[in-house]
Amino acid sequence: MASYFNIISYDFGDSLYLRLHGDFDGSSANELFNILKEYGNAFRDIYIDTNELKMIHSFGRDVFQKNLDGIEKQLKNLMIIGANKHEIAPKVPDH
């Protein structure tokens, strides 16, 4: 489990902005995935900001990517942004 991780969320009408802070490991990946699964259909656009991630564990990235593959179609427009976007989900295209 990561020593420190949290997600700060902002709701901008039909957009959800998720700012990730701290270390991203398997439990962090599951926490993020659960938010996407629960709220993904409620928003047109979802932004995941990776700028504040300190350490990205390969296991966390793998867990997130595996889970994301299962729900990508139900997410209308997921955009992973920030300095660490390719570290967390390298298969997601640039927007």
N, CA, C and O of each residue as an XYZ file, in Angstrom:
380
protein
N       0.839     -1.188      0.000
C       0.000      0.000      0.000
C       0.881      1.248      0.000
O       1.883      1.323      0.712
N       0.493      2.197     -0.793
C       1.263      3.437     -0.877
C       1.226      4.163      0.457
O       0.208      4.180      1.149
N       2.357      4.759      0.802
C       2.420      5.471      2.070
C       1.536      6.717      2.053
O       1.056      7.161      3.096
N       1.331      7.266      0.883
C       0.514      8.467      0.786
C      -0.113      8.521     -0.598
O       0.590      8.468     -1.608
N      -1.421      8.626     -0.642
C      -2.139      8.791     -1.904
C      -3.511      9.354     -1.600
O      -4.177      8.928     -0.656
N      -3.926     10.314     -2.407
C      -5.310     10.774     -2.342
C      -5.731     11.319     -3.693
O      -4.911     11.640     -4.552
N      -7.032     11.408     -3.843
C      -7.627     11.928     -5.068
C      -8.497     13.110     -4.686
O      -9.391     12.992     -3.847
N      -8.234     14.236     -5.299
C      -9.073     15.416     -5.095
C      -9.920     15.546     -6.352
O      -9.394     15.590     -7.465
N     -11.238     15.608     -6.166
C     -12.125     15.661     -7.326
C     -12.856     16.992     -7.387
O     -13.214     17.590     -6.372
N     -13.060     17.424     -8.619
C     -13.801     18.649     -8.904
C     -14.855     18.308     -9.938
O     -14.570     17.642    -10.934
N     -16.062     18.762     -9.701
C     -17.178     18.540    -10.610
C     -17.476     19.864    -11.302
O     -17.851     20.842    -10.655
N     -17.308     19.887    -12.615
C     -17.587     21.083    -13.408
C     -18.772     20.805    -14.327
O     -18.610     20.758    -15.546
N     -19.939     20.624    -13.766
C     -21.130     20.336    -14.564
C     -21.060     18.971    -15.203
O     -21.284     17.961    -14.537
N     -20.749     18.926    -16.494
C     -20.685     17.643    -17.182
C     -19.257     17.102    -17.281
O     -19.003     16.162    -18.035
N     -18.326     17.688    -16.528
C     -16.940     17.225    -16.508
C     -16.504     16.907    -15.079
O     -16.879     17.594    -14.129
N     -15.713     15.859    -14.954
C     -15.133     15.476    -13.671
C     -13.622     15.575    -13.806
O     -13.036     15.046    -14.751
N     -12.997     16.259    -12.853
C     -11.551     16.453    -12.838
C     -11.018     15.753    -11.599
O     -11.416     16.077    -10.480
N     -10.117     14.793    -11.792
C      -9.528     14.035    -10.693
C      -8.040     14.335    -10.624
O      -7.297     14.039    -11.560
N      -7.607     14.923     -9.515
C      -6.191     15.246     -9.337
C      -5.587     14.226     -8.380
O      -5.992     14.129     -7.222
N      -4.612     13.467     -8.878
C      -3.971     12.418     -8.093
C      -2.755     12.981     -7.379
O      -1.957     13.707     -7.971
N      -2.617     12.641     -6.097
C      -1.488     13.100     -5.269
C      -0.811     11.901     -4.628
O      -1.481     10.980     -4.162
N       0.503     11.910     -4.605
C       1.241     10.926     -3.832
C       1.779      9.773     -4.646
O       2.162      9.934     -5.805
N       1.803      8.594     -4.020
C       2.359      7.388     -4.623
C       1.248      6.525     -5.191
O       0.223      6.310     -4.544
N       1.457      6.030     -6.411
C       0.439      5.250     -7.112
C       0.856      3.784     -7.121
O       1.802      3.397     -7.807
N       0.134      2.976     -6.349
C       0.401      1.542     -6.289
C      -0.894      0.785     -6.587
O      -1.840      1.375     -7.109
N      -0.953     -0.487     -6.271
C      -2.130     -1.300     -6.573
C      -3.391     -0.813     -5.879
O      -4.454     -0.773     -6.498
N      -3.299     -0.447     -4.619
C      -4.492      0.029     -3.910
C      -4.925      1.399     -4.444
O      -6.119      1.691     -4.504
N      -3.966      2.231     -4.828
C      -4.285      3.525     -5.427
C      -4.997      3.325     -6.762
O      -5.967      4.019     -7.068
N      -4.507      2.374     -7.549
C      -5.119      2.064     -8.839
C      -6.557      1.604     -8.657
O      -7.445      2.005     -9.409
N      -6.780      0.770     -7.665
C      -8.143      0.303     -7.395
C      -9.050      1.439     -6.939
O     -10.217      1.494     -7.326
N      -8.527      2.334     -6.127
C      -9.311      3.486     -5.670
C      -9.729      4.355     -6.861
O     -10.886      4.763     -6.960
N      -8.790      4.631     -7.754
C      -9.089      5.419     -8.945
C     -10.082      4.693     -9.844
O     -11.038      5.296    -10.331
N      -9.860      3.413    -10.062
C     -10.760      2.622    -10.896
C     -12.181      2.626    -10.335
O     -13.144      2.761    -11.090
N     -12.318      2.479     -9.020
C     -13.654      2.470     -8.405
C     -14.389      3.788     -8.609
O     -15.605      3.795     -8.801
N     -13.668      4.898     -8.570
C     -14.282      6.201     -8.840
C     -14.753      6.263    -10.287
O     -15.871      6.699    -10.562
N     -13.902      5.827    -11.209
C     -14.282      5.837    -12.627
C     -15.489      4.936    -12.888
O     -16.391      5.296    -13.643
N     -15.494      3.795    -12.273
C     -16.595      2.838    -12.445
C     -17.903      3.401    -11.894
O     -18.959      3.248    -12.508
N     -17.827      4.045    -10.745
C     -19.037      4.567    -10.098
C     -19.576      5.820    -10.782
O     -20.788      5.967    -10.940
N     -18.690      6.717    -11.187
C     -19.133      8.022    -11.689
C     -18.921      8.231    -13.189
O     -19.339      9.255    -13.730
N     -18.290      7.291    -13.857
C     -17.937      7.458    -15.257
C     -19.097      7.783    -16.180
O     -18.958      8.615    -17.076
N     -20.222      7.151    -15.979
C     -21.377      7.386    -16.848
C     -22.067      8.715    -16.583
O     -22.862      9.167    -17.408
N     -21.786      9.343    -15.465
C     -22.478     10.575    -15.080
C     -21.853     11.826    -15.713
O     -22.436     12.909    -15.651
N     -20.677     11.679    -16.316
C     -19.961     12.843    -16.844
C     -19.611     12.648    -18.314
O     -19.292     11.542    -18.748
N     -19.676     13.733    -19.067
C     -19.280     13.677    -20.474
C     -17.771     13.545    -20.596
O     -17.278     12.722    -21.367
N     -17.040     14.346    -19.843
C     -15.575     14.332    -19.882
C     -15.023     14.019    -18.501
O     -15.536     14.503    -17.492
N     -13.972     13.205    -18.463
C     -13.277     12.907    -17.217
C     -11.791     13.161    -17.447
O     -11.187     12.616    -18.370
N     -11.221     13.995    -16.594
C      -9.797     14.325    -16.656
C      -9.099     13.723    -15.446
O      -9.546     13.904    -14.314
N      -8.008     13.011    -15.682
C      -7.173     12.501    -14.600
C      -5.842     13.238    -14.699
O      -5.092     13.059    -15.659
N      -5.560     14.060    -13.705
C      -4.333     14.866    -13.675
C      -3.257     14.120    -12.885
O      -3.435     13.830    -11.701
N      -2.155     13.817    -13.541
C      -1.083     13.029    -12.940
C       0.109     13.865    -12.462
O       1.114     13.301    -12.030
N       0.018     15.178    -12.532
C       1.162     16.038    -12.208
C       1.687     15.864    -10.789
O       2.886     16.020    -10.561
N       0.836     15.550     -9.844
C       1.241     15.489     -8.434
C       1.608     14.085     -7.965
O       1.797     13.868     -6.768
N       1.712     13.128     -8.888
C       2.146     11.786     -8.493
C       3.644     11.814     -8.233
O       4.413     12.373     -9.015
N       4.045     11.211     -7.134
C       5.460     11.202     -6.753
C       6.158      9.936     -7.241
O       7.222     10.006     -7.855
N       5.563      8.794     -6.969
C       6.139      7.514     -7.372
C       5.029      6.680     -7.999
O       3.926      6.588     -7.460
N       5.329      6.082     -9.130
C       4.353      5.226     -9.795
C       4.933      3.820     -9.830
O       5.908      3.549    -10.531
N       4.315      2.932     -9.062
C       4.758      1.545     -9.007
C       4.233      0.818    -10.249
O       3.089      1.024    -10.655
N       5.055     -0.016    -10.838
C       4.641     -0.729    -12.050
C       3.406     -1.588    -11.788
O       2.558     -1.732    -12.669
N       3.294     -2.158    -10.595
C       2.119     -2.960    -10.280
C       0.858     -2.096    -10.286
O      -0.183     -2.534    -10.776
N       0.933     -0.887     -9.754
C      -0.210      0.021     -9.764
C      -0.630      0.367    -11.178
O      -1.817      0.359    -11.505
N       0.353      0.672    -12.016
C       0.063      0.974    -13.423
C      -0.598     -0.221    -14.104
O      -1.566     -0.061    -14.848
N      -0.070     -1.420    -13.848
C      -0.616     -2.624    -14.475
C      -2.045     -2.899    -14.019
O      -2.899     -3.255    -14.830
N      -2.303     -2.734    -12.736
C      -3.659     -2.934    -12.207
C      -4.616     -1.924    -12.831
O      -5.710     -2.289    -13.261
N      -4.214     -0.671    -12.883
C      -5.078      0.358    -13.452
C      -5.366      0.079    -14.920
O      -6.517      0.150    -15.353
N      -4.327     -0.238    -15.689
C      -4.508     -0.475    -17.122
C      -5.404     -1.687    -17.371
O      -6.270     -1.652    -18.244
N      -5.198     -2.745    -16.612
C      -6.029     -3.949    -16.773
C      -7.489     -3.643    -16.479
O      -8.372     -4.042    -17.239
N      -7.750     -2.942    -15.387
C      -9.115     -2.580    -15.033
C      -9.727     -1.607    -16.040
O     -10.906     -1.717    -16.374
N      -8.941     -0.672    -16.512
C      -9.418      0.322    -17.462
C      -9.847     -0.335    -18.774
O     -10.822      0.092    -19.393
N      -9.131     -1.359    -19.194
C      -9.484     -2.063    -20.423
C     -10.917     -2.588    -20.376
O     -11.578     -2.693    -21.409
N     -11.394     -2.915    -19.184
C     -12.735     -3.464    -19.041
C     -13.857     -2.441    -19.069
O     -15.008     -2.809    -19.304
N     -13.560     -1.166    -18.836
C     -14.636     -0.159    -18.785
C     -14.447      0.997    -19.754
O     -15.233      1.944    -19.743
N     -13.423      0.937    -20.588
C     -13.142      2.046    -21.510
C     -14.359      2.449    -22.339
O     -14.591      3.637    -22.564
N     -15.124      1.482    -22.786
C     -16.262      1.782    -23.656
C     -17.371      2.529    -22.941
O     -18.102      3.295    -23.570
N     -17.513      2.323    -21.627
C     -18.571      3.025    -20.906
C     -18.161      4.451    -20.516
O     -19.015      5.270    -20.176
N     -16.875      4.745    -20.563
C     -16.419      6.101    -20.285
C     -16.513      6.907    -21.574
O     -15.940      6.533    -22.597
N     -17.226      7.989    -21.514
C     -17.482      8.761    -22.727
C     -16.222      9.421    -23.278
O     -15.943      9.316    -24.472
N     -15.477     10.083    -22.446
C     -14.279     10.776    -22.908
C     -13.303     10.901    -21.746
O     -13.355     11.862    -20.978
N     -12.421      9.928    -21.625
C     -11.431      9.911    -20.555
C     -10.131     10.504    -21.077
O      -9.612     10.072    -22.106
N      -9.606     11.498    -20.360
C      -8.346     12.119    -20.737
C      -7.395     12.085    -19.551
O      -7.688     12.628    -18.486
N      -6.264     11.448    -19.751
C      -5.234     11.412    -18.726
C      -4.215     12.468    -19.112
O      -3.634     12.425    -20.197
N      -4.007     13.418    -18.207
C      -3.167     14.576    -18.500
C      -2.057     14.689    -17.461
O      -2.089     14.020    -16.428
N      -1.089     15.532    -17.742
C      -0.039     15.812    -16.773
C       1.272     15.135    -17.117
O       1.364     14.349    -18.059
N       2.265     15.456    -16.342
C       3.630     15.010    -16.589
C       3.793     13.497    -16.547
O       4.684     12.952    -17.199
N       2.944     12.814    -15.791
C       3.084     11.369    -15.626
C       2.052     10.566    -16.404
O       1.852      9.385    -16.121
N       1.397     11.182    -17.375
C       0.306     10.495    -18.076
C       0.768      9.215    -18.764
O       0.032      8.229    -18.768
N       1.950      9.204    -19.337
C       2.413      7.996    -20.019
C       2.903      6.931    -19.041
O       3.008      5.758    -19.401
N       3.201      7.329    -17.822
C       3.631      6.369    -16.802
C       2.456      5.603    -16.210
O       2.597      4.443    -15.820
N       1.309      6.245    -16.143
C       0.157      5.615    -15.510
C      -0.660      4.784    -16.502
O      -1.202      3.741    -16.137
N      -0.748      5.227    -17.720
C      -1.538      4.507    -18.720
C      -0.958      4.745    -20.106
O      -1.503      5.534    -20.877
N       0.130      4.079    -20.429
C       0.813      4.346    -21.687
C      -0.001      4.082    -22.937
O       0.341      4.592    -24.004
N      -1.063      3.306    -22.841
C      -1.859      3.002    -24.025
C      -2.878      4.082    -24.358
O      -3.485      4.042    -25.428
N      -3.079      5.054    -23.460
C      -4.064      6.100    -23.700
C      -3.457      7.134    -24.646
O      -2.368      7.643    -24.382
N      -4.155      7.455    -25.759
C      -3.592      8.421    -26.717
C      -3.566      9.830    -26.157
O      -4.311     10.155    -25.233
N      -2.697     10.675    -26.726
C      -2.652     12.090    -26.350
C      -3.901     12.776    -26.843
O      -4.426     12.444    -27.906
N      -4.387     13.755    -26.055
C      -5.544     14.586    -26.459
C      -5.086     16.008    -26.536
O      -5.878     16.895    -26.855
